[in-house]
């Protein structure tokens, strides 16, 4: 009984030894290809992790249960996204064209814009040497091929010496030809070769509209050849000149105008001159989005006068009138009190009466209150009204004489101021 039990056990032990021997031999034959214990643990851990959160595998789906694949229709040629893309492409093209136009404008105009520096001449108290003291700077532009440079009057005011510099760094001394303080305009002249002088094309300002693009080239804070862009913000503005006389029909623009831009050109998209930058409105003194330019229609008639005569030759009335302050101090009605009448003038021929000293005291002369029914309340009104006339024109003066209103026809004449 014992032998029958032990014999099967022996066979089992023999079989186990054979299996163990086969395993050992396989490990010896596999060598380095067999995974280490650490690798096996990592693999086991990864297997456990993957088994914990199994991801759906589309390949596990029985293909027999999968519906047949149909070809997708092609996207339509025109869609909402497509129209937006087309519009964006068109806008990009338009911007590129506008940028090219601006670049071309600057390249064409910048050689005509100059940097003006001014100085005063002073004598040293100790050495008695004459020296130049820098005063300021501004901008100007070439008016014609004769070397005339247009700028603002306040740029060269109280200056003894002025120097003009072009974009190629060529500099020339300049001399003053003429100035009009009441228009804040001045003309300089330089001796430069013809190839250096490239006059700006002169446009018109009477047809300007709010919203038109503007371009200003100047030297703000001494930074030469600076281009700024904007639009016409408003028309018909009025600012005071250096003399206190208002400048009418001024152009307002939001193109950046800073100290140093004064006297520079304000241009339209075609590069034509439409104004001369003159002032800014700013509580801080720096650019605040409001700049002003003298309209080119004013510049067109003032500059030739300055070149020919050195000043504005305007028709007028050969009388001396009281200042506005004196008129207010004496409590007189609004108007111009005639103090003196020039002998042999048209005013004397018309019978205008001056103010006289008599034994009884001061006898007031005529008070001019209107010209051709246009009210005259100050000397500025007189100047602005007479700008619309030429020498030889006959106007009707409304005067107060002895408390009564009278009409006095008078012929305007050139005044030698």
PyMOL commands that set and color helices and strands:
alter all, ss='L'
color gray80, all
select helices_A, chain A and resi 2-33+37-52+58-60+63-65+80-112+153-156+181-183+194-196+220-222+296-309+324-329+346-350+379-386
alter helices_A, ss='H'
color red, helices_A
select strands_A, chain A and resi 113-123+130-142+148-151+161-165+171-180+185-190+213-218+226-240+246-253+265-267+273-280+291-295+315-316+319-321+336-341+356-358+361-363+367-371+374-375+394-401+404-411+413-414
alter strands_A, ss='S'
color yellow, strands_A
deselect
rebuild
show_as cartoon
